[in-house]
Amino acid sequence: MIVVCALALAGNRVGWGQYPIQRLPYVGDPSQTVVTEPWDFSYPTTVPSVQTFDHPAARLTSELDDSAVSPDPKPLDCPPPEIAFELGSCDGRSECWSWQMLPEGLIYRAYLAGVKESRFAAQWVHERRQGGFYDVALGGRVPIVRYGTTDPLWPEGWQVDFEGAVFPRIEAGSLDVTAMDFRYGVPLSFGWGRHRTKLAFYHLSSHLADEFMLKHPSVPRINYLRDALAWGHSFYPTTNLRLYVEAAYAFRVDDGAQPWEFQFGVDYSPAGPTGLHPVPFFAVNGHLREEIQFGGNLTVQVGYQWRGVTGHLVRLGLHYYTGKSDQYEFFNQFEDKIGLGIWYDF
């Protein structure tokens, strides 16, 4: 009996109650055992509760230390990210939120096939009337501050990001710049379980390039401009599949831009680190804009991707775009283009 009491007290001091034990026999009646509940494999993992029992050793240790047998042990601070990812579930609850400056990972990620998302990208495309050119994106989206979990692959909580990019179009032969759009913004995002939501401000403006204006002096330059508030929501049926919608209203517009725009789409992108071996992805994005009577464009991408341990993503694949131009100096011009692309997201 003295040995049992000593073991029980030692177990309480070192925190054995914080870890899963499948079955622990006790001296005396063999039927009197401690049985823990099976692991809850929702993400993040929580610690099982311990069932109470009626045993002389337990009553004695309880009298010596009221915390010897706890029906509600303290949960683990955080599950290891690799374990949480292997579970592949977004339904759990996290108990480890904290303030973090410059955290790793994004709660609300850029739409894979969104052509005006801030990232590094280059697409060589052929348009059936204009021929070949390059559509380029030079920028990115970075996290600034988070109140939430520390998992870089599947963070939860509140987060403020900063995004910015320039989107030049470059002629394939001469490498002269045709036009470029500029974008910057500040998204506030929230993630919980399978859901991700953002409320963001962004500025977008368009500019003709000097080379193009010298070659085509008769083409008028427009000052297309949007200062907008956007709300977006993403739902993950699985950790690899994302469905999303977004609505944006521009409170300041100029030269052809109108207030409303909408986006919707689907991304299939395996969410775990890939190592050296790529895995397939595909993405579809629809974009409707009020200035073209709520017409717009459809973008489809398919290929292979590599993802790092902090969520950074590189993709190679085919890119197809059809609809009104994504260079907003020519926002009312129809384009149908197909080509190859490379995309990098922080």
N, C-alpha and C positions, 0 to 999 in steps of 0.2 A: 504493500500500500504506500509506503514512503517513496519507493521508486516511481510509482505512478504519479504521485503528487509532484515530485520533482520534475518529471518529464512534462507534465501539464503546465507547470509554472514556467519552465524554460521555453516551451513552445509559445506561450503567450508573450514572453519578453522579446523574442526574436521575430515575432510577427508571422508565425506559421499560419494564422488564420487568414492571411492575405493571399494565400496560394492554394490552388485546387488539390485536394487529396481525395482519391477515389473511395477508399474504404480503410478505416483505422480501427483495428480490433482493440478491445479493452480487457483487462484481467477481470475475471468473474464470469458472469453469464455471457456466453458467446453471442447470444442474440442481440445484446446491447452494443451496438456499433454506431459510429458516426458515419453517416452517408451524406455525401455532398451531391448537389444537383449537377447534372451535366452542363458543360459549357454552353453558354448562349452565343451562337456563332454569328449573331448580327454584329455589324461594325459600329462603334468600337466594342471590343469584348469586355464584359463586366465579370466580376468575380462572383462565383456561386455563393449562395447563402448556406449556412451550416444549420442542420436541424438540431434542436435541443434534445436531450435525453435524460432519463432518470437513472443515475448510477451513483453509488456511494462516493467514488473517487471524484466525480464531477461536482457533487454537492460540497465535498470538502474543499476542493480548489476554489469553488465559487465563494465559499465563506472567507477564504484567505484573500481572494482578489476578485472583486465583482466583475472584472473584465475578462476572467479566465475563459468563460464560455459566452460568446457574443452571437446573438441571433442575426445581427446585421453588421457583418464585418465591413471595414472600409474598403472600397474598391481600389483596384490598381490605378495609379496616376494616369498612365497612358498605355495602350497596347503597342507593341512594336509595330512600326509601319509596314514591315514586310509581312507580318502575320495578318494585320488588318487587310492588306491588299489581297493576300491569298484567299481570305474568306470570301471576297467578292460581293459583299453586301453593303448597302448604304442605309440600312434602317436603324442602326444603333444610336446610342446616345453617348456623348463625350462628357467626361467630368473634369477635364484637364485644360480648360481654357485659360489663357494668360495673354498679357500684353507682349507684343513682339515688334521690334523695329526691323525693317528690311527682312521680312521672313522669306523662307523658301516656298515656292509654289503659288499658284493662283487659285482662288476660289471660283471665280467666273472666268473661264478660258475663252479665248477668241474663237469665233466660228471658223471652222477649218476652210470652208469654201466661201467665206465672206471676203469679197475682193477689196473692201475698204477697212479691213482690220489691220491694226498696227502690228507689223512683224517684219522680218527680213524675208524677202521672196524675190524670185525672178522667174518669169514665164516667157519662153519663146513661143510665139503664136503666129499662125497664118490666118489672116482675115480675107475672105473671098473677094473683096473689092480693093482693099488697101495693100494686100500683100503681107510680107512678114515684118514684125517689129517685136520689141521687148516691152513687156509690162513689168515694172520693178516696184518693189516696196522696200524702203529703208527706214527701219524703226523698230519699235517693240513696245511691250507692256511690262511694267515692273511693279512688284508689290512695295508699298511704302510702310504701312503699319497694319497690324492685325490684332484683334482680340479674339482668340480662338485656339484651336489645336495647333500642334507643331508639325503634323504630318505633311510633307511637301507634295505627296501624290494625291491625297484626298483630304485637304484641310477643311475644317468647319469653323464657323464663326463669322465675324465682321471683318472686312478688309477694305482699305483704301489703296488704289493703284494709281499710277500715272501712265498714260499712253501717248505716243506721238509717232508720226511717220510722214515721209514724203513719198508720193507715188508718181514717178516720172514715166513717160512713154518715150522710147528711144527707137529711132528708125534702124532697121536691121543692116542696111547697106552703109549709110554714111555715119551712123551712130550719133546723128543729131537728135537733140531732144525736141519732141513735138509739143508736149504740154506736161504739166504736173499739178497734182492736187496735194494740199497740205492738210494734215489733221493732227489735233492734239485733244486730250480729254482727261477727265478725272472720274473714274468709276468708283462707286461705293457698292460693294457686293456682300451678300450674305449666303452662307451655305449651311444646310442642315439635312442630314440623311441623303435622300435621293434628289433633293431639290437645291437649285442654285438660282439666286435672283440678283439683279443689279439695277441700280439707279445711277445714271451717268450724265455728265455734261460733256459735250464735244463741240469743237469748232472744225469746220471743213471749208476750204476755199480753193478755187481753181485759177490757174494761170497759164497763159500761152507762153511758150519758150521764145527767146529772142531769135534763134535760128529759124523757127517756123514762121515767125512774123516777117523776117527778111525774105524768105522764099515765097511767102503768100501774103503780100501786103493788102490784098483785098479782103482777107478773112478778118471779120471783126473780133476783137477780144471782148469777152464778157467777164463780169466780176461775180461769178457764181459764188454764193456764200451761204453757209448755214451755221447758226449757233443754236444748238438743240439740246433738249433733255430727252433721254432715252430710258425706257424701262424694258428689261429683258428677263425672261424666265426660262430655265433649262430643267428638264426632268430626265433622269437616268433610269430607264427600266433595268439596265444592268450597268456595271462599272464601265463597260466598253461601248455602250450605246447611249447617245444623247439626242433628245428631241428638244427643240427650242422655238420660241417666238420672241419678237421684239417690236415695240412701237416707239417711234420718236416724233416729237413735235418741236419744230424750230421756231423760237420766239423772235428770231432775227434772220431775215432772208434778203437776197439781192439777186438781180439779173437772172430771172428765170426760175430760181429755186422757190418751192412752195413748202408749207409747214410740215405736212404729214409724210411719213414713210414707214413701211412695215417690212420685217424680215421673218422668215421661218425656214426651218430646215432640219436635217438629220446628219449626225456625225457618227460614223463607226470608227473607233480608234482605240485599240487595246491600251489599257491605262497603266500597265505595269512596265518596269524597265525591261528592255529587250536585249541588252548586251550587244554583241556584234551581229546578231542575226536579225534581219528586218522582218516585220510582220505586215500583212496587208491592212489597208484602210480604204474607206470611201467616204465622200461627203457630198451633200446636195444643199444648195442655198437658193432660196427665192427672195427677190428684193423688189418691192412695189413702191413707186414714188408718185406723189400727187402731181408734180409738175408735168408728168407725161400721162395724165388721166389714169393714174394707178396702174399703168403698165409698168414694165421694169425689165428684169433680166433673170435668167436661170443659169446657175453655175454648177458644174459637176466635176468632181475630182476623184481619181482612183489611183492607187499605187502602193508603195511600201514605205514604212516608217521605222525610225529608231527613236526610242524614248530613254532618257537618262534617269538616274535614281532620284533626281530632284524635279522631274517632270518636264525638263526641256525636250523639245520635240523637233526632229528633222524628218521631212517627207520628200520623196521623189515620186513623180507620177504624171499622169495625163491630166490635162486641163481643158475643159470645154465651157465656152461662154456664149450665150445667145440672148439678144435683147438690146435695149438702149445702152449707149456707150457708158463705160465706167470711168472714162475721162470726162469730167463734168464741164469742161470747156465745149464739149460736143455732146451734151447730155441728151439732145433730141435726135441723135444720129444712131441708126440701127447698125449693130455689128454682130457678126457670127464668126467666131474664131475658135481654133483648136490648136493645141500644142503641148509642150512639155514644161513642167515646172519643178522648182525646188522651193521649199518653204521651211523656215526656221522660227519656232515660237519659244520664248523664254518660259 
